[in-house]
Amino acid sequence: MTPEDIRKAFIEELVNIAPDIDPDTLEGDEHLQDDLELDSMDILNLVAAIHKRLGVSIAEEDYPRIETPDKAAAYLAQRLGA
Amino acid sequence: MGVFRMPSLGADMEAGTLVEWLVQPGDHVKRGDVVAVIETQKGAIEIETFDEGEVARLDAALGQKLPVGTPLALILGEGEEAPAPAAAEAEAEAPAAPPVKAEAPLPEAPAAAPAEAAPAPAAAAPGGVIPASPAARHEARLRGIDLATIAGTGPGGAIVLADLDRAQPRPAPRAADRAQMLAEMRKAIAAAMSKSKREIPHYYLFHRIDLQAATDWLTATNADRPPEERLLMGALLLKATALAAARSKAVNGHYTEGFAPSAEVHAGFAVALRGGGLIAPAIRDADKLSLDETMAAMRDVIARARAGRLRSSEMTDGTITVSSLGEKGVDAMGGIIYPPQVALVTFGSPRMEPAVVDGAVQARSMVTASLAADHRASDGRLGARFLTEIETLLQDPEAL
């Protein structure tokens, strides 16, 4: 998987959780909770979806490392060795 | 025999629009089965039946906005026979009538003899009138269907709504426009909250609770779990509140003609919808669920609340409501009780704060729990005991 694939996968799962988010206008530095208004259940469902799709289990202490699409893409790429 | 009627799903509901039948005449149903979907101000709700038996007849047409109490279908118990269509027709004309209360006449005493099992052609009965239910007749007129071209499967060969659909399938109901749905929900919230503030003498209590033990336990528990099995603090707060409510009867129940405490705790769980709006479906027997089960129930109702697929019992069964303001919110809220309930517990956002433990200042995770309660059902002293019970339970999270 290329870093671009990983980013795309993350954003697809994010939009599944919050279908009103438009992936075309989503900015890489938007904060999942503060800007996109995901709540703790949304974050947990997102982390579970990523676990299923990419096989990466994100520990709770690492949640701050996926708090924006840019950070999440970098973190997941690092975890996947991409 | 049961007449399945447009249910009231809250103090604020006057009418609903029938959008889907999930049963057909001849289907067997039991108590709790979902038989229809109605569109309300709070989105589409799956309606359950309280009767067991066979669906004899569908009396209401899709797309009709019908007052609470309107007969929608007839369900016959074993060995029962449908009354002649004539008997039911008067009932089915109800849409224009004011909401029908339970004491309204049911079509239990057929005016004519029960329909015989005799073969009944869909042809015109003597006198040239094609037998059809009033709803089918109305619907056929709207859709420009000639009844003479339809084969009836209802009592006495009468044409019923399902026959029309078989002859001329209808397009799927259009998904309600989201902005309009939210505007409708705002009206429903306005009506229910105005009624609550008019009628319920609220009192409010606030209590600081140390969540450090619960937080530590949750962190350790989740560290060993894959994401899909992790718990949220919200599950602990809900369970602790439900357990405390089971012990403090005067905050758990309904106030209608006086206060009726409930033996069961069905916790209304407030779910905020993206884009605005709020709905609090009931999680049944919330005091008896394990934390994993509580978590699964929360996940389930959140998903269905957002998709607009809650069930009627979830709209009406709540005996107390719990609202968590989430991780990034404010400290506390003095909420408004959802009638006919008598209490609402709100948890603010937990924060790390200096707290005095054993005479020394420590950084602890703290949360403010607030209680809005009905003074007709309880007083402040009992409410205080209820909140401190929640606090006590949260100090021993593994026992939840």
Interface residues (C-beta under 8 A of the other chain):
Chain A: A18 D20 Q33 D34 E37 D39 S40 M41 L44 N45 V47 A48 I50 H51 K52 S57 I58 A59 E60
Chain B: T219 N222 A223 P226 P227 E228 R230 L232 M233 G234 A272 R274 G275 M298 R299 I302 G326 E327 K328
